[in-house]
């Protein structure tokens, strides 16, 4: 065969399959990435059907709790936010290499065990938490640990939609009641309002103010913490700042609730007791929450200011 024919055959011969499917190879200037195999997709659909079968009753009760429990009403937004996170990372997810790993069973098996304990023990919290653990294990099992690293925050956010167990909630609520009553009782005399506090009851001149469970601030605390986590994900670039913003929501919520009770005491003393525990008490809840959101934003601005000063500060010392 002539050299001319040899060169033509060499130039037109198809490239090896290994080159075409290699992650770094480009086709028409665009990177090629091997997708999930048909077997993986079929297995994923089967597992999805099994998850629906296992968790449909638990999910229905969870949605009912979102509707019935004021402290859990933010749960309606969490699944949509989790989907928004996945959409925001869609390009990184598409570029992540799919490498199924049997190591995912190390999370799948405990997830199933927690599910059984929750169902057999009639513990809604455990059965709900098991879904997040099981979902994380299935992602690692079917798509690999790299994929799990991409979507881990979207999965962890789902935990915010799960109401705390009543036992844990009670352990948090009562100390918050005492703290709110103590702080407001300390502030009211500064405004000329004589008070006598007995536990979570504040005795004013004209009536008693009882800092009940609904006034403990637990609802605003959980809601503000949720907002701080979601807000921090989008506006803060580092994990440390996101943690600071989330932690800042706790004292902000406590102080805001104390300010609400303080305002109610002022209205009882200087305005109208009936309106103070009626209209003002309800309206002040929304107002105080908006002020709390503004305080969160101020914390974000302060961290930005401190960070920008640290970046622009001139270096000192002698260069080698």
C-alpha positions as CSV (number, residue, x, y, z in Angstrom):
1,X,0.0,0.0,0.0
2,X,1.3,3.4,-0.9
3,X,2.3,5.9,1.7
4,X,-0.5,8.2,0.5
5,X,-3.2,5.5,1.2
6,X,-1.5,4.8,4.6
7,X,-1.7,8.4,5.6
8,X,-5.3,8.7,4.6
9,X,-6.3,5.6,6.6
10,X,-4.4,6.9,9.6
11,X,-6.2,10.3,9.5
12,X,-9.7,8.9,9.0
13,X,-9.5,6.0,11.4
14,X,-11.9,6.4,14.5
15,X,-10.4,7.3,17.8
16,X,-10.2,4.6,20.5
17,X,-13.2,4.4,22.8
18,X,-11.0,5.1,25.8
19,X,-10.0,8.4,24.3
20,X,-13.6,9.4,23.5
21,X,-14.9,8.6,27.0
22,X,-12.0,10.0,29.0
23,X,-13.1,12.9,31.2
24,X,-10.5,15.3,29.9
25,X,-11.2,14.7,26.2
26,X,-13.0,17.4,24.2
27,X,-15.4,16.9,21.4
28,X,-16.0,19.9,19.1
29,X,-14.4,22.1,21.8
30,X,-16.7,20.9,24.6
31,X,-15.6,18.6,27.4
32,X,-17.1,15.2,27.4
33,X,-18.3,13.5,30.6
34,X,-19.6,10.0,31.0
35,X,-23.1,10.0,32.4
36,X,-24.9,7.5,34.6
37,X,-25.3,4.0,33.1
38,X,-28.9,2.8,32.2
39,X,-28.6,0.3,35.0
40,X,-27.9,3.0,37.5
41,X,-30.8,5.1,36.3
42,X,-33.2,2.1,36.5
43,X,-31.9,1.2,40.0
44,X,-32.4,4.8,41.0
45,X,-36.0,4.9,39.9
46,X,-36.7,1.6,41.8
47,X,-35.1,3.0,45.0
48,X,-37.1,6.3,44.5
49,X,-40.3,4.3,44.4
50,X,-39.4,2.4,47.5
51,X,-38.6,5.6,49.3
52,X,-42.0,7.0,48.4
53,X,-43.6,3.8,49.7
54,X,-41.7,3.9,53.0
55,X,-42.0,7.6,53.7
56,X,-45.3,8.8,52.3
57,X,-47.1,8.5,55.6
58,X,-44.2,10.1,57.5
59,X,-44.1,13.0,55.0
60,X,-47.9,13.5,55.2
61,X,-47.7,13.8,59.0
62,X,-44.7,16.2,58.7
63,X,-46.7,18.5,56.4
64,X,-49.5,18.4,58.9
65,X,-47.1,19.5,61.7
66,X,-45.9,22.4,59.5
67,X,-49.5,23.5,59.3
68,X,-50.5,23.0,62.9
69,X,-47.3,23.9,64.8
70,X,-46.4,27.6,64.7
71,X,-42.7,26.9,65.5
72,X,-42.5,24.6,62.4
73,X,-44.4,26.7,59.8
74,X,-41.1,27.6,58.1
75,X,-40.9,23.9,57.0
76,X,-43.0,24.6,54.0
77,X,-40.1,26.6,52.5
78,X,-37.3,24.2,53.2
79,X,-37.9,21.6,50.4
80,X,-38.1,24.4,47.9
81,X,-34.9,26.0,49.2
82,X,-33.2,22.6,49.0
83,X,-34.2,22.3,45.3
84,X,-33.0,25.9,44.8
85,X,-29.6,24.9,46.1
86,X,-29.4,21.9,43.7
87,X,-30.4,24.2,40.8
88,X,-27.8,26.7,41.9
89,X,-25.1,24.0,41.7
90,X,-26.4,22.3,38.6
91,X,-23.3,23.0,36.6
92,X,-21.0,21.6,39.2
93,X,-23.3,18.6,39.6
94,X,-23.2,18.0,35.8
95,X,-19.4,18.2,35.8
96,X,-19.0,15.8,38.8
97,X,-17.7,12.3,37.8
98,X,-20.2,9.6,38.6
99,X,-18.5,6.8,40.5
100,X,-20.9,4.5,42.4
101,X,-19.4,3.3,45.7
102,X,-20.4,0.4,47.9
103,X,-19.1,2.5,50.7
104,X,-22.5,4.3,50.6
105,X,-23.9,1.2,52.4
106,X,-22.1,2.6,55.6
107,X,-24.8,5.3,55.6
108,X,-27.7,3.3,54.1
109,X,-27.7,0.6,56.7
110,X,-27.7,3.0,59.7
111,X,-30.4,5.0,57.9
112,X,-32.6,2.0,57.6
113,X,-31.9,1.0,61.2
114,X,-32.9,4.5,62.5
115,X,-36.0,4.3,60.3
116,X,-37.0,1.0,61.9
117,X,-36.4,2.3,65.4
118,X,-38.4,5.4,64.7
119,X,-41.4,3.5,63.2
120,X,-41.4,0.6,65.8
121,X,-40.9,3.1,68.6
122,X,-43.4,5.6,67.3
123,X,-40.7,8.3,67.3
124,X,-41.5,10.7,64.5
125,X,-38.2,12.6,64.9
126,X,-36.1,9.5,64.3
127,X,-38.1,8.3,61.4
128,X,-37.9,11.8,59.7
129,X,-34.1,12.1,60.4
130,X,-33.6,8.7,58.9
131,X,-34.6,10.0,55.5
132,X,-31.8,12.5,55.3
133,X,-29.2,9.9,56.4
134,X,-30.7,7.3,54.0
135,X,-30.8,9.8,51.1
136,X,-27.1,10.7,51.7
137,X,-26.1,7.1,51.7
138,X,-28.0,6.4,48.5
139,X,-26.3,9.3,46.7
140,X,-22.9,7.9,47.6
141,X,-24.0,4.4,46.7
142,X,-25.4,5.3,43.3
143,X,-23.3,8.3,42.2
144,X,-20.2,8.4,44.4
145,X,-18.7,10.4,47.3
146,X,-17.8,13.3,45.0
147,X,-21.5,13.8,44.2
148,X,-22.4,13.6,47.8
149,X,-19.9,16.3,48.6
150,X,-21.7,18.5,45.9
151,X,-25.2,18.0,47.3
152,X,-24.5,17.6,51.1
153,X,-25.6,21.1,52.1
154,X,-28.9,20.7,50.2
155,X,-29.5,17.4,52.1
156,X,-28.5,18.9,55.5
157,X,-30.9,21.8,55.0
158,X,-33.8,19.3,55.1
159,X,-33.0,18.8,58.8
160,X,-34.3,22.4,59.4
161,X,-37.8,21.2,58.3
162,X,-38.0,18.6,61.0
163,X,-39.6,19.8,64.2
164,X,-37.6,19.1,67.4
165,X,-38.9,16.4,69.7
166,X,-41.3,17.7,72.4
167,X,-38.9,16.6,75.2
168,X,-36.1,18.7,73.7
169,X,-38.3,21.6,72.9
170,X,-39.6,21.8,76.5
171,X,-36.0,21.8,77.8
172,X,-35.3,24.8,75.6
173,X,-38.6,26.7,76.1
174,X,-38.8,27.0,79.8
175,X,-35.3,28.5,80.3
176,X,-36.2,30.9,77.5
177,X,-39.4,31.9,79.4
178,X,-37.4,32.6,82.5
179,X,-34.7,34.5,80.7
180,X,-37.2,36.7,78.8
181,X,-39.1,37.5,82.0
182,X,-35.9,38.2,83.9
183,X,-34.5,40.6,81.2
184,X,-37.8,42.4,80.7
185,X,-38.3,42.8,84.4
186,X,-34.9,44.3,84.7
187,X,-35.6,46.8,81.9
188,X,-39.1,48.0,82.9
189,X,-38.0,49.8,86.1
190,X,-35.6,51.9,84.0
191,X,-38.7,53.2,82.2
192,X,-40.5,54.0,85.5
193,X,-42.6,50.9,85.6
194,X,-42.6,49.1,89.0
195,X,-42.5,45.3,88.7
196,X,-42.4,42.3,90.9
197,X,-41.2,39.1,89.2
198,X,-42.0,35.6,90.3
199,X,-40.6,33.0,88.0
200,X,-42.1,33.7,84.6
201,X,-44.8,36.0,85.9
202,X,-44.3,39.7,86.0
203,X,-46.6,41.6,88.4
204,X,-47.4,45.1,87.2
205,X,-49.4,47.7,89.0
206,X,-52.6,47.0,87.1
207,X,-52.2,43.4,85.9
208,X,-50.0,40.3,85.7
209,X,-48.0,39.5,82.7
210,X,-47.3,35.8,82.3
211,X,-44.5,34.9,79.9
212,X,-46.2,31.8,78.7
213,X,-44.7,29.1,76.4
214,X,-46.0,31.0,73.3
215,X,-44.1,34.1,74.5
216,X,-40.8,32.3,75.2
217,X,-39.4,33.3,71.8
218,X,-38.8,29.7,70.7
219,X,-40.8,30.3,67.5
220,X,-38.9,33.4,66.5
221,X,-35.6,31.8,67.6
222,X,-36.1,28.7,65.3
223,X,-37.4,30.9,62.4
224,X,-34.6,33.4,62.7
225,X,-31.9,30.7,63.0
226,X,-33.4,29.1,59.8
227,X,-33.3,32.5,58.0
228,X,-29.7,33.1,59.2
229,X,-28.5,29.7,57.8
230,X,-30.2,30.3,54.4
231,X,-29.2,33.9,54.2
232,X,-25.6,33.1,55.2
233,X,-25.3,30.5,52.4
234,X,-25.9,33.1,49.7
235,X,-24.2,36.2,51.1
236,X,-21.2,34.8,53.0
237,X,-18.3,33.3,51.2
238,X,-16.7,31.3,54.0
239,X,-18.0,28.7,56.3
240,X,-16.8,30.5,59.4
241,X,-18.8,33.6,58.6
242,X,-21.9,31.5,57.9
243,X,-21.5,29.9,61.4
244,X,-21.0,33.4,63.0
245,X,-24.2,34.7,61.3
246,X,-26.2,31.6,62.4
247,X,-24.9,31.9,66.0
248,X,-25.6,35.6,66.1
249,X,-29.3,34.9,65.4
250,X,-29.6,33.3,68.9
251,X,-28.9,36.3,71.1
252,X,-30.7,38.5,68.6
253,X,-33.8,36.5,68.9
254,X,-33.6,36.4,72.7
255,X,-33.1,40.2,73.0
256,X,-35.9,40.8,70.5
257,X,-38.3,38.7,72.5
258,X,-37.4,40.5,75.7
259,X,-37.9,43.8,74.0
260,X,-41.3,42.7,72.9
261,X,-42.3,41.8,76.5
262,X,-40.8,45.1,77.6
263,X,-42.9,47.0,75.1
264,X,-46.0,45.1,76.3
265,X,-45.3,46.2,79.9
266,X,-45.0,49.8,78.8
267,X,-48.3,49.6,77.0
268,X,-50.0,48.1,80.1
269,X,-48.6,50.9,82.3
270,X,-49.0,53.9,80.1
271,X,-51.7,53.0,77.5
272,X,-54.4,50.3,77.7
273,X,-54.0,46.9,79.3
274,X,-56.5,45.2,77.0
275,X,-54.9,46.6,73.8
276,X,-51.4,45.8,75.2
277,X,-52.2,42.1,75.5
278,X,-54.3,42.0,72.4
279,X,-53.5,44.0,69.3
280,X,-50.0,45.2,70.3
281,X,-48.9,41.8,71.5
282,X,-49.7,40.3,68.1
283,X,-48.5,43.1,66.0
284,X,-45.2,43.5,68.0
285,X,-44.3,39.9,67.1
286,X,-44.1,40.7,63.4
287,X,-42.4,44.0,64.1
288,X,-39.8,42.5,66.3
289,X,-39.1,39.8,63.8
290,X,-38.5,42.4,61.1
291,X,-36.1,44.2,63.4
292,X,-34.3,40.9,64.1
293,X,-33.8,40.5,60.3
294,X,-32.4,44.0,60.1
295,X,-30.0,43.1,63.0
296,X,-28.9,40.0,61.1
297,X,-28.1,42.2,58.1
298,X,-26.1,44.5,60.3
299,X,-24.0,41.6,61.5
300,X,-23.4,40.7,57.8
301,X,-22.3,44.2,57.0
302,X,-20.0,44.3,60.1
303,X,-18.3,41.1,59.0
304,X,-17.9,42.5,55.5
305,X,-16.4,45.7,56.8
306,X,-14.0,43.8,59.1
307,X,-13.0,41.5,56.2
308,X,-12.4,44.3,53.8
309,X,-10.2,46.2,56.3
310,X,-8.2,43.0,56.8
311,X,-7.6,42.6,53.0
312,X,-6.6,46.3,52.5
313,X,-4.4,46.6,55.5
314,X,-0.8,47.2,54.3
315,X,1.7,44.6,55.1
316,X,4.4,45.5,57.7
317,X,7.9,44.3,58.0
318,X,10.9,44.0,55.8
319,X,10.7,41.9,52.6
320,X,13.5,39.4,52.2
